[in-house]
Amino acid sequence: MEKSVKKVAYITGGTKGIGRGIAYALLQNNYRIALSGRNYEMAKEIAQSLGSSDNVLPIQSDVKNFDDEQNAINKIIEHFGQLDVVIANAGIGIFKPIEDLKIEDWHTMIDTNLTGTFYTLKASISELKKTKGYFISIASLAGINFFATASGYNASKFGVVGFTQAAMLDLRDSDIKITTILPGSVSTYFNNNEPSEKDAWKIQPEDIGELVVDILKLNPRVLPSKIEIRPSKTK
Ligand SMILES: NC(=O)c1ccc[n+]([C@@H]2O[C@H](COP(=O)([O-])OP(=O)(O)OC[C@H]3O[C@@H](n4cnc5c(N)ncnc54)[C@H](OP(=O)(O)O)[C@@H]3O)[C@@H](O)[C@H]2O)c1
């Protein structure tokens, strides 16, 4: 009987919060994973806590830099030989009224959340084509609803939704699937939060992990292109 090869997933921003929740869920479901962050020591520590180097590869990459993302994909192919799933999750939020929002705040959000998602997809398309793979972006409900103090964040996440949905239309006939997930409040380190009991009402990172696993189990003839997920209660 032919030995079945474990699929490989790459999670950007996989060292904390939602990315870490997705990394954990995929490992539990027989995937090999690569996880990245800007801080390599942190990526190494999280990778070691999750599993052996046969199954978990830590990578230093800043998604604002295309060469970092291209090197990340090259390392994954060197280490695992294939790439089946990419989760463009790395992101940050800076919330201030427009008069207080600095030029650098704007660029950090647009370059990380929007351009970073573009770089991650651009760097991985050719490998995903080979495996008829899956690209999932973690956008936000702030990608379809605007609110005060979020002008820069809204702009970046509206951009992510538009970009990934249009790319989905470009790539679906090449057998690359793209799903855009739009979470509401998730208990993570986002926006300087320290997850604690106060966040018990929110979506937990493992919930997004379960959602990703469920999406990947669907019959390949279907494509859930855009998914909104929110806490079932408001507090
Ligand atoms: N938490 C929420 O309520 C919520 C709701 C909707 C959507 N989201 C989205 O979910 C995604 C994950 O956020 P989170 O809530 O899990 O936040 P988090 O707990 O702060 O984790 C963010 C992760 O992204 C990494 N990261 C940040 N900038 C990066 C960069 N330039 N390059 C590579 N990695 C980078 C961080 O590692 P390093 O610092 O080491 O780089 C960390 O692993 C973001 O796109 C966010 O916009 C969050």
The ligand as an ORCA input file, in Angstrom:
! r2SCAN-3c Opt
* xyz 0 1
  N      -7.947     39.400     17.990
  C      -9.002     39.811     17.337
  O     -10.039     40.212     17.940
  C      -9.024     39.775     15.827
  C     -10.273     39.917     15.176
  C     -10.307     39.872     13.795
  C      -9.148     39.684     13.057
  N      -7.955     39.567     13.717
  C      -6.768     39.370     12.885
  O      -6.161     38.135     13.247
  C      -4.779     38.154     12.885
  C      -3.948     37.616     14.049
  O      -4.054     38.503     15.141
  P      -4.138     38.012     16.651
  O      -5.405     38.565     17.207
  O      -3.864     36.585     16.771
  O      -2.943     38.909     17.262
  P      -1.659     38.548     18.172
  O      -2.053     37.655     19.300
  O      -1.045     39.870     18.460
  O      -0.690     37.721     17.183
  C      -0.149     38.336     16.038
  C       0.873     37.423     15.375
  O       1.312     38.037     14.173
  C       2.747     38.141     14.177
  N       3.143     39.320     13.399
  C       2.838     40.625     13.623
  N       3.395     41.404     12.672
  C       4.074     40.580     11.834
  C       4.863     40.766     10.667
  N       5.087     41.999     10.165
  N       5.386     39.678     10.053
  C       5.188     38.437     10.554
  N       4.463     38.190     11.653
  C       3.912     39.253     12.287
  C       3.139     38.166     15.660
  O       4.462     37.690     15.921
  P       5.735     38.710     15.998
  O       5.314     39.839     16.881
  O       6.870     37.871     16.545
  O       6.017     39.129     14.594
  C       2.107     37.178     16.221
  O       2.540     35.842     16.012
  C      -4.471     39.600     12.495
  O      -4.447     39.696     11.069
  C      -5.644     40.390     13.053
  O      -5.879     41.570     12.321
  C      -7.868     39.603     15.077
*
